[in-house]
Amino acid sequence: MRRHPWIFESAIAKGGGDSGETVRVESHEGQFLAWAAYSPSSRIRARVWSFDEAQRIDAPFFIAACARSIIARARFDIQSDGVRLVHGESDGLPGLIVDRYGDTLVAQFTSAGTERWKNVIADALLRETGLSKLYERSDASVRALEGLAPATGWLRGGEARLGEAPPPLELSIQEHHWRLTLNIAEGHKTGFYLDQRDSRQRFADYARRLGFQRVLNCFCYTGGFSVAALAGMRAAEAAGGRAGGQVISIDSSAPALERARAHVSLNGFDVNRASFLDADVNASLRQFLKEGQRFDAIVLDPPKFAPTAAHADRAARAYKDINRLALQLLSPGGVLFTFSCSGGISADLFHKIVASAGADAGVDGYILERLGGAPDHPMTLEFPEGEYLKGLVVMRKG
């Protein structure tokens, strides 16, 4: 038995339950397989809580599961006070995402099972972290597949005391050697992309070691990779490298670009060395190519092109197109950090897509590294689907 936590509708011969109800899963021969949360609306009809027949799925079960997940993070190397404390199936709590930003927790309940146990889980999270504030961002589209309506707002600690302002929605975190800000009510996911934390540090390392002068950050969102590039460039200059490098950041969200611009100032970088384009990335890459521009480093960190394997073909074409253009825009010896956060695109397929893009561009490159999510976004042996974020570091030959 593979002990996979998902049971699809097509695999169920009979049985049912209410939304989020714990059900006993048995084989055709009547052998116990698992305890799972039932979802009458989703194609993933049941999500496994435990493969132990003696396990009781009750409040102590969720308290213990939250405690295990939080304790595990203390063993990881996390250079930030922004941390993912619970990562769904990988932590034995399918459909639950919990991020900590300083003294504030933000949670997403995206499955019928976690919705049913929401209050128990909320209390457990606060008890185990010693915090008092928990904000809910259960507005992901996958809730609709579970038959659940969106839900946002303070779950715990949001009441304003007499004469005091309510808790802030605007927060800041320390990440490696820089500071970044977020809005937990408006930002993507739970407010920020914590999964790219270590890849941003790797980009800063390359900028320092190779002395980038022209950097292009595509789909930049709030400028995490842009800040990392500037940090690396500053370190290179301090070690005697060339001064005056430039970072161009592109996104189609004006509010995200405003925050990215603010991050440059927040970290003490020269604002004249950073420019921000509110534009379509694909069109911009084509225009740069037409103008004969070249870059020492390019970041491609696009949104999810393929939420499921059914979208893989269309997504592959989109990934290939932007990677082809980016490889053409790299100077010889230049470095491409390219990513896919699409669950429907495997690491092997993503490699093939980038290789095909290089062939079409007439460009070969060295694959220097494979990147993934930060360690607090783990993939486990029993749940390989947890590897949603894939990245390659490619140096153009020449």
Helices and strands as residue ranges (DSSP letters): E 6-8, G 9-11, E 22-26, E 32-38, E 44-50, H 59-73, E 82-87, G 88-91, E 96-101, E 104-109, H 112-116, H 118-129, E 133-138, H 142-145, E 151-156, E 170-175, E 178-183, G 194-196, H 197-210, E 214-218, H 224-238, E 246-251, H 254-266, G 271-273, E 274-278, H 281-290, E 295-300, G 309-311, H 312-329, E 330-340, H 347-361, E 365-371, G 384-386, E 390-396
